[in-house]
Amino acid sequence: MVMITRHPFDVSLMTHLFYAMNIFHGSYIWGIFIAVSRGQLDQSLTYRNWSVNNIRWVLAGSGILSFILMSIMIPTGNFAIAAFFEWTMTFAAEGQALALLPILALAGSIEEE
């Protein structure tokens, strides 16, 4: 993760993409596995009247769609738009990690009892 900051998008494109692909592929594989593995367990969990499972799938789908759009923008030379989609992937991956908070909150309440 640190290496991606040493190779900015506009200075060292191929090295940046190498590290970015490792990060994003790993995070979305992890996010999809969490959505699948917790699907039955978290059916009743909601956040602002949204099912947590639906939120996980929307975040995974938006990250994958952003990856596809970024991959289309890079060869055409639209680096600013590609960077936008890269940041969209980043926020979606962070959202997937935040989707674990309801589980952690439940774990804390179980330990207190």
C-alpha positions, 0 to 999 in steps of 0.5 A, spaced: 500 500 500 505 504 501 508 503 494 503 506 490 504 513 493 511 512 491 509 511 484 504 517 482 499 515 476 502 521 472 509 519 473 510 512 473 503 509 470 505 502 469 508 501 476 502 505 479 497 500 476 501 494 478 500 496 485 493 498 484 491 492 481 493 488 487 490 492 492 483 493 488 483 486 486 484 483 493 479 488 496 473 486 492 475 479 492 475 480 500 468 484 499 465 479 495 467 473 500 464 477 506 457 479 502 457 471 500 459 468 507 455 473 511 449 473 507 445 469 511 447 471 518 446 478 517 439 478 513 436 482 519 441 487 519 439 494 516 442 501 516 437 507 515 432 502 512 437 499 507 439 491 508 447 491 510 447 485 505 444 490 499 449 495 501 455 490 501 453 488 494 452 495 491 459 497 494 462 491 490 458 492 484 460 500 484 467 498 485 467 493 479 464 498 475 469 503 476 474 498 475 472 497 468 470 504 467 477 506 469 480 501 465 477 504 459 479 511 460 487 509 461 488 507 454 484 513 451 488 518 455 483 520 459 487 520 466 483 525 470 477 521 469 481 514 470 483 517 477 476 519 478 474 512 477 480 510 481 478 514 487 471 511 486 474 504 487 477 506 493 471 509 497 467 503 495 472 499 498 472 503 504 465 502 504 465 495 504 470 495 510 465 500 514 459 495 512 463 490 518 461 495 523 454 493 525 457 486 526 462 489 530 457 492 534 453 486 535 459 482 538 461 488 543 454 487 546 454 480 546 461 480 550 458 485 555 452 480 557 
